[in-house]
Amino acid sequence: MLLKIEILDVKDLKDNIWFLCKGSLLDYLEKLKPSFYEYIIQRKIVKNRYLNTIVNTILAGEPVPIITLTTTNKLNDIAKGTFINLEMEGVEILDGLQRTFRLWAYYKIIEEFKTSKALQPIDFAKKIKESYPEFFDSGIITLTKIKEYFKEGTFDKIEKAFQSFEVYFFVWSGLSSNKAIHKMLVLNAGQRPVSLTHQYELLFLYVWEEVKATSGIKLYRDRDPSANKIKLGDRKTGEYMFSSVIAGLRSYLENKPKRISIDDLDIEDLQHGENGFQINEDIFTKPYIEIFLNKLKQTDEKVTEKEGEDGTKWFVRDTTISGFLAGLGKYANVSESMPIDEIQKLTVRVFDELAEKVLANGFNLKEFQEEYYNLQSRTINVGTYVRSIIMDYTLGMLTNSSPDWKTLFSKSKSKISS
């Protein structure tokens, strides 16, 4: 699928090349690969009533913001003022995904309309909803709009506008996955804040594709059909929620429990201005992530061996993962500012120490569950307290202080009451 674009400007930046280009909107939408909106490092398609009106901008002939693309194709020795055919199979959208998806939705709706003009608006709406339910779910199209467009001939107007409309692109050639992520973070910096949790997620995803084939671990995202089953503990050792592992890694490196929050944003971080925190990117490489995941699975196996089904269900919770990893990090006194080889050695050592403690003493989950159910009856954010309690218990195991859940939960209850 080749997109014809005109090169308006070129900058050769040694490791990569930047192009300012212009092309046909209709050609762009026609040539998008079917999976264009599933790029692994992108956020999901979100509801936004303002973005849903972008088709009116096209109808008015007004320019839309520049769309930024990255291509795996090597675009060398291309001069300003020339035309090239861009292979769209190797293209991903770094900025402009939400806009592109909405324009593509209208392109698809128009294609359906051209073969369904004889239908009544309600029947046409049903047809679209059956083929593309996400168009309705995201609010891009509604039955009211369809009725209005039928009445006013708007679909024909949109088709004509798309045919004559030109769109501008920034195209990056030669970016590594890591650099592509950086570009995306920079492009989003002036829009919705990108929290540390989301930065971790992006950087983790950068190396995850490379790691997962050899790690024996499976990470599930919320959109995965099996996600709810995994959250409830119906799983094998080594199966976790992706977001829980991200929060766990942060908890380990920062020596304190970090929580999961809605839509990949850690609101606590944003409120405390932690967004500028410098991440040690050496952590997000195959050698370290592989060690971290393998050691996580090793602990999981020991907990399950010692605690049985209770362990399998308990160890997958995000409260458990962030809590025990915070305790582990605190015990190791690990820090992101350390050289990566030192972090690797510490990680192996403290995980191995914990594995021995688990096999010797276990986490005593029967007592944990009893105390947990008592705490649940209180009108508090249970997760916040439980993470800290699990952190303290883990730290106690590693320092041979013979922790017990009843004492730790009692201390927590006294804090709640005061």
Beta strands, then each sheet from edge to edge (+ up, - down):
strand 1: 2-12
strand 2: 17-24
strand 3: 67-71
strand 4: 83-87
strand 5: 91-95
strand 6: 166-173
strand 7: 218-220
strand 8: 239-241
sheet 1: 4+ 1- 2+ 6- 3- 5+
sheet 2: 7+ 8+
end
